């Protein structure tokens, strides 16, 4: 009996290591692309249980994931560093789909590993993103009392700002500097357009609406959700980052208004 255990245990440990890697890869993909902490914890646990583990425990922080699997009283723990890769719900949906396949015995560990390796983020064309952001900000200006002239100013300013934001992101600029410079560009373009005789009677709401593309709504929602669901440390970290992004945006707006002597948003 002891001899059988000696022969079988290396294979069992190898299988547990592979499943542990898949579980933490699942958690990391979700955390990197904006999923809330409870979703990260639940899906990584569900994947481990579906692949044969007795228990899966995880500890999630803003910059790391620690995960432990237990199988036949053998405990295996691994840690991975988290690097933010931007919000992308398509990745979260694909990971959730793979977990469901594993739960219904439609994918084993090898299939799951292969599917994880094939996941690629969906990227919309840059021009389309600029157009839709400009349209949405322009519509916000109209909803807040602006006319057709305010829509035009907001459309142009937010479109240019989004283009600048994309360029800075492509060059891996620090997000805080990115938001500050983007807010500066948006406020400068909208404010200088309002000085033209053609837009002299335009509502100054156009200036405020042109920076709405920088509102960190998703991180703030996730921060509140994390804190309500018990992940207080992660929630506070996300809240702090969202607050810093908002502060950077405000600094960019104030810099532009001070440099060009622009009137306020009132």
C-alpha positions as CSV (number, residue, x, y, z in Angstrom):
1,X,0.0,0.0,0.0
2,X,2.8,2.4,0.9
3,X,4.5,1.5,-2.4
4,X,1.3,2.4,-4.4
5,X,1.2,5.8,-2.6
6,X,4.8,6.5,-3.5
7,X,4.1,5.8,-7.1
8,X,0.9,7.7,-7.4
9,X,1.6,10.8,-5.4
10,X,4.0,12.6,-7.9
11,X,1.2,12.4,-10.5
12,X,-1.3,13.7,-8.0
13,X,0.9,16.6,-7.0
14,X,1.6,17.4,-10.7
15,X,-2.1,17.5,-11.4
16,X,-2.8,19.8,-8.3
17,X,0.0,22.1,-9.4
18,X,-1.6,22.4,-12.9
19,X,-5.0,23.1,-11.5
20,X,-3.6,25.6,-9.0
21,X,-2.0,27.5,-11.9
22,X,-5.2,27.5,-13.8
23,X,-7.2,28.8,-10.8
24,X,-4.8,31.7,-10.2
25,X,-4.6,32.5,-13.9
26,X,-8.4,32.7,-13.9
27,X,-8.3,35.1,-10.9
28,X,-5.5,37.2,-12.4
29,X,-7.3,37.6,-15.8
30,X,-10.4,38.8,-14.0
31,X,-8.7,41.1,-11.6
32,X,-6.5,42.6,-14.3
33,X,-9.5,43.5,-16.5
34,X,-11.7,45.2,-13.9
35,X,-13.9,42.4,-12.3
36,X,-14.9,43.1,-8.7
37,X,-13.2,41.0,-6.0
38,X,-16.2,38.8,-5.2
39,X,-16.4,37.7,-8.8
40,X,-12.7,37.0,-8.9
41,X,-12.9,34.9,-5.7
42,X,-16.1,33.0,-6.7
43,X,-15.0,32.1,-10.3
44,X,-11.5,30.9,-9.3
45,X,-13.0,28.8,-6.5
46,X,-15.7,27.3,-8.9
47,X,-13.0,26.4,-11.4
48,X,-10.9,24.6,-8.9
49,X,-13.8,22.6,-7.5
50,X,-15.0,21.8,-11.1
51,X,-11.5,20.4,-11.9
52,X,-11.4,18.1,-8.8
53,X,-10.0,20.1,-5.9
54,X,-11.6,19.7,-2.5
55,X,-11.3,23.4,-1.6
56,X,-9.9,26.6,-3.0
57,X,-9.1,29.6,-0.9
58,X,-7.9,33.0,-2.2
59,X,-6.7,36.3,-0.8
60,X,-7.1,39.3,-3.2
61,X,-5.4,42.6,-2.9
62,X,-5.0,45.5,-5.3
63,X,-1.6,44.3,-6.6
64,X,-1.5,40.6,-5.9
65,X,-3.4,37.4,-5.7
66,X,-2.6,34.6,-3.2
67,X,-4.4,31.3,-3.9
68,X,-4.4,27.9,-2.1
69,X,-5.8,24.6,-3.3
70,X,-6.5,21.6,-1.1
71,X,-6.8,18.1,-2.5
72,X,-6.6,14.8,-0.5
73,X,-5.3,16.9,2.5
74,X,-2.4,18.2,0.4
75,X,-2.2,22.0,0.4
76,X,-0.6,24.0,-2.4
77,X,-0.2,27.8,-2.4
78,X,0.9,30.2,-5.1
79,X,1.1,34.0,-5.6
80,X,0.9,36.2,-8.6
81,X,1.5,39.9,-9.0
82,X,-1.4,41.9,-10.5
83,X,-0.8,44.4,-13.3
84,X,-3.7,46.5,-14.4
85,X,-4.5,46.0,-18.1
86,X,-7.6,48.2,-18.3
87,X,-11.3,47.5,-18.0
88,X,-12.4,44.9,-20.5
89,X,-15.7,43.0,-19.8
90,X,-15.2,40.8,-22.8
91,X,-12.3,39.1,-21.1
92,X,-14.4,38.7,-17.9
93,X,-17.2,37.1,-19.9
94,X,-14.9,34.7,-21.7
95,X,-13.3,33.6,-18.4
96,X,-16.8,33.0,-16.9
97,X,-17.8,31.0,-20.0
98,X,-14.7,28.7,-19.6
99,X,-15.5,28.2,-15.9
100,X,-19.1,27.2,-16.8
101,X,-17.8,24.7,-19.4
102,X,-15.5,23.1,-16.7
103,X,-18.5,22.9,-14.3
104,X,-20.5,21.0,-16.9
105,X,-17.6,18.6,-17.6
106,X,-17.3,20.0,-21.1
107,X,-13.7,21.0,-20.6
108,X,-10.9,19.4,-18.6
109,X,-7.7,21.0,-17.2
110,X,-6.0,20.8,-20.6
111,X,-8.9,22.4,-22.4
112,X,-9.2,25.1,-19.8
113,X,-5.4,25.9,-20.2
114,X,-5.7,26.0,-24.0
115,X,-8.8,28.3,-23.8
116,X,-7.1,30.6,-21.4
117,X,-4.0,30.9,-23.7
118,X,-6.3,31.8,-26.6
119,X,-8.0,34.7,-24.8
120,X,-7.3,38.0,-26.6
121,X,-8.8,41.3,-25.6
122,X,-11.2,42.7,-28.1
123,X,-10.1,46.2,-29.3
124,X,-12.4,48.5,-31.2
125,X,-11.0,50.7,-33.9
126,X,-9.5,53.9,-32.4
127,X,-11.5,56.1,-34.8
128,X,-14.8,54.5,-33.8
129,X,-14.0,54.9,-30.1
130,X,-13.2,58.6,-30.6
131,X,-16.4,59.1,-32.5
132,X,-18.6,57.4,-29.9
133,X,-17.0,59.2,-27.0
134,X,-17.4,62.5,-28.7
135,X,-21.0,61.8,-29.5
136,X,-21.8,60.7,-25.9
137,X,-20.1,63.8,-24.4
138,X,-22.0,66.0,-26.9
139,X,-25.3,64.4,-25.9
140,X,-24.5,65.0,-22.2
141,X,-24.0,68.7,-23.0
142,X,-27.5,68.8,-24.6
143,X,-29.1,66.9,-21.7
144,X,-27.6,69.6,-19.4
145,X,-29.2,72.5,-21.2
146,X,-26.8,73.1,-24.0
147,X,-27.9,73.8,-27.6
148,X,-26.6,72.7,-30.9
149,X,-23.6,75.0,-30.6
150,X,-22.7,73.5,-27.3
151,X,-23.0,70.0,-28.8
152,X,-20.5,71.0,-31.6
153,X,-18.0,72.5,-29.1
154,X,-18.2,69.4,-26.8
155,X,-18.0,67.0,-29.7
156,X,-14.8,68.6,-31.1
157,X,-13.2,69.0,-27.7
158,X,-13.9,65.6,-26.3
159,X,-13.0,64.0,-29.7
160,X,-9.6,65.6,-29.6
161,X,-9.1,64.8,-25.9
162,X,-10.0,61.1,-26.5
163,X,-7.5,61.0,-29.4
164,X,-4.8,62.4,-27.1
165,X,-5.7,59.9,-24.4
166,X,-5.3,57.0,-26.8
167,X,-1.9,58.3,-27.9
168,X,-0.7,58.6,-24.3
169,X,-2.0,55.2,-23.4
170,X,-0.3,53.6,-26.4
171,X,3.0,55.1,-25.1
172,X,2.3,53.6,-21.6
173,X,2.0,56.9,-20.0
174,X,1.3,56.9,-16.2
175,X,-2.6,57.0,-15.9
176,X,-2.4,60.1,-13.6
177,X,-0.4,62.1,-16.1
178,X,-2.6,60.8,-18.9
179,X,-5.8,62.0,-17.2
180,X,-4.2,65.4,-16.3
181,X,-3.0,66.0,-19.9
182,X,-6.2,64.8,-21.4
183,X,-8.3,67.1,-19.2
184,X,-5.9,70.0,-20.1
185,X,-6.5,69.4,-23.8
186,X,-10.3,69.0,-23.5
187,X,-10.6,72.2,-21.4
188,X,-8.3,74.1,-23.7
189,X,-10.0,73.2,-26.9
190,X,-13.5,73.8,-25.6
191,X,-12.6,77.0,-23.8
192,X,-10.8,78.5,-26.8
193,X,-13.7,77.5,-29.1
194,X,-16.0,79.4,-26.8
195,X,-13.9,82.5,-27.4
196,X,-14.7,82.5,-31.1
197,X,-17.4,84.9,-32.3
198,X,-19.4,81.9,-33.7
199,X,-19.7,80.4,-30.2
200,X,-19.7,83.6,-28.1
201,X,-23.3,82.8,-26.8
202,X,-22.7,79.1,-26.2
203,X,-23.4,77.7,-22.8
204,X,-20.3,77.1,-20.8
205,X,-21.7,73.6,-20.0
206,X,-19.8,72.6,-23.1
207,X,-16.5,72.9,-21.1
208,X,-17.8,70.6,-18.3
209,X,-19.2,68.0,-20.7
210,X,-16.0,67.8,-22.7
211,X,-14.1,66.2,-19.7
212,X,-16.9,63.6,-18.9
213,X,-14.9,61.0,-20.7
214,X,-12.5,61.0,-17.7
215,X,-15.0,60.2,-15.0
216,X,-13.7,57.0,-13.4
217,X,-17.2,55.5,-12.9
218,X,-16.4,51.9,-13.2
219,X,-13.6,51.9,-10.6
220,X,-15.8,53.8,-8.2
221,X,-18.6,51.3,-8.6
222,X,-16.3,48.4,-8.1
223,X,-14.8,50.1,-5.1
224,X,-18.2,50.4,-3.4
225,X,-19.2,46.9,-4.4
226,X,-15.9,45.5,-2.9
227,X,-16.4,47.3,0.4
228,X,-20.0,46.2,0.7
229,X,-19.1,42.6,0.0
230,X,-16.3,42.4,2.5
231,X,-13.2,43.1,0.4
232,X,-12.5,46.4,2.2
233,X,-8.8,46.6,1.5
234,X,-9.2,46.1,-2.2
235,X,-12.2,48.5,-2.3
236,X,-10.3,51.2,-0.5
237,X,-7.4,50.8,-2.9
238,X,-9.7,51.1,-5.9
239,X,-11.4,54.1,-4.3
240,X,-8.0,55.8,-3.7
241,X,-6.9,55.2,-7.3
242,X,-10.2,56.6,-8.6
243,X,-9.9,59.6,-6.4
244,X,-6.4,60.2,-7.6
245,X,-7.6,60.0,-11.2
246,X,-10.3,62.6,-10.4
247,X,-7.7,64.8,-8.7
248,X,-5.5,64.6,-11.8
249,X,-8.4,65.5,-14.0
250,X,-9.2,68.6,-11.8
251,X,-5.5,69.7,-12.0
252,X,-5.6,69.5,-15.8
253,X,-8.8,71.5,-15.9
254,X,-7.4,74.2,-13.6
255,X,-4.2,74.4,-15.5
256,X,-6.0,75.0,-18.7
257,X,-8.3,77.6,-17.2
258,X,-5.4,79.4,-15.6
259,X,-3.2,79.4,-18.6
260,X,-5.8,80.7,-21.1
261,X,-7.8,82.8,-18.7
262,X,-11.0,80.9,-19.4
263,X,-14.3,81.6,-17.7
264,X,-15.7,79.1,-15.3
265,X,-18.4,76.5,-15.9
266,X,-21.2,78.5,-14.3
